[in-house]
Amino acid sequence: MLSKMMSSMLLVVAVTVSPSVIAGKAEPLQLAPAEALTLWTPSGGEFHPRIPANSGKAGFAEEVTVAYTVTKRGRTKDVEVIEAKPAGASSEWALNAVKAMRFDPTESNSARQPVRSQLSTHWDGPAR
């Protein structure tokens, strides 16, 4: 009787465990930017977007909020624009910058837990 009950319990546990846990894939935690930085810190480096010769007329978005996922390998994926100001302006520079970012896990993230977060950035225009 006890073994039959244990078999039933194991079946229930097996059915309720998510497929991603079984496959060993951790779902990203949804975190605010400050919380995400407690698990992942940006790696050093710079990004210099290509700027067209007529950048004053290109219509770059001045403020862009971008959502992204940091993977177990510290790379970004699923990068998308949440908001751009002014609306309709090009936010490609922000997408490219976030896609190029790399992250290092903090000491408290030795398991390399993926996270989903966002950041807001400001375009000051090309260096003069």
N, C-alpha and C positions, 0 to 999 in steps of 0.2 A: 504494500500500500504506500509506504513512504517513498519507495523508488518510483512508483507511478506518479506521485505528486511532484517529486523532484523533476521528472521528465517533462511534466506539464509546465512547471515553472521555467525550465530551461527553454522550452519552446516559446513561451511568452517573452522572455528576455531576448531571444534571438530575433523574434519578429519586431520588437520595439526598438532595437538598436538601429540607428540610422545607417544606411548604406555607406555614407562617407566615413563613418567610424570603422566599419568593417574593412573598408578599402584602405584605411590608414590615412585618409585625407581629412585634415581638420578644416572645418568651415571658418572663414574669416570672422573675427570679432568685429562688430560695428562699433567704432570708437570715435569720440570727438578728437580733433587734432592734438590737443594737449595730452590726452590719454594714450593715443597712438605712439607718441614720442617716448612714453615710458617703456614701450616694447621694442621700438625700432628707431634708430637715429639715422638721418641722411648721411651717406658716405660723402667724403670730400670730392671736389670736382666742380667744374664750371660748365655752363651750357650757354652757347652763343648762337641764338637763332639767326637764320639768314634773313637779312633785311633788304627788301627791294629798294632800288635807287630812288623811287618816288614814295618813300615810306610815309611822308606827310600826308599823302593822298590815299594810302592803302586802307585806311579805316580799321586800324587795330583796336580791339577792345582794350579799354584802359584798366578795367577791373574784371577778373575772371575767378570764379569758384569752380574747382575741379574735384570730382570724386575719383578715387582710385583704390586698388587693392595692392597691398604688399604681400608677395608670396613667401613661402618658406625659404626661397633662395634670395630674398631681399630685392627682388625685381618688382616693377609695377606692372599691373595688367588691369583690364576693364576700366580704362581711363575715359572719363566722360565729363563734358562741360555741364555744370548744374545751372550756372548763371553767368552772363556776360553783360557788361555795361560799356558803352551803350548797346542796347539790343540790336542784333543784326550785324555788329562789327565782327571782324575776324578774331577768333580766339585760338587759332592754330598754334601760335607761339606758345601758349600756356599748355596746350595738349602735348606738344613736342617736348617741352621742358619736363613735364611730369613723367612722360613715357621714358625719358632718358635717365630719370633719377634712380639711384640705387640706395639701399638701406642696409645697415648693420644691426644685428640683434643686440639688445642691451643685455646686461648680465642677468636680469630677471626674466629674460625670454630665451633661455637656453633651448627650449623646445621649438623655437622659431615659429611661434603661433602667427598665422596670417591675420592681417587686419584689413578692414575696409574703413577708410576715412576720407577726409576732404581737406583742401587748402584753398585759401583765397590769396591771390597775388595781384600785383599792380604793375602795369606797363608804364615806364617813364619815357619811353621812346628811345631811339638810337642814341648812343653816346656821341657827343658833338666835339 
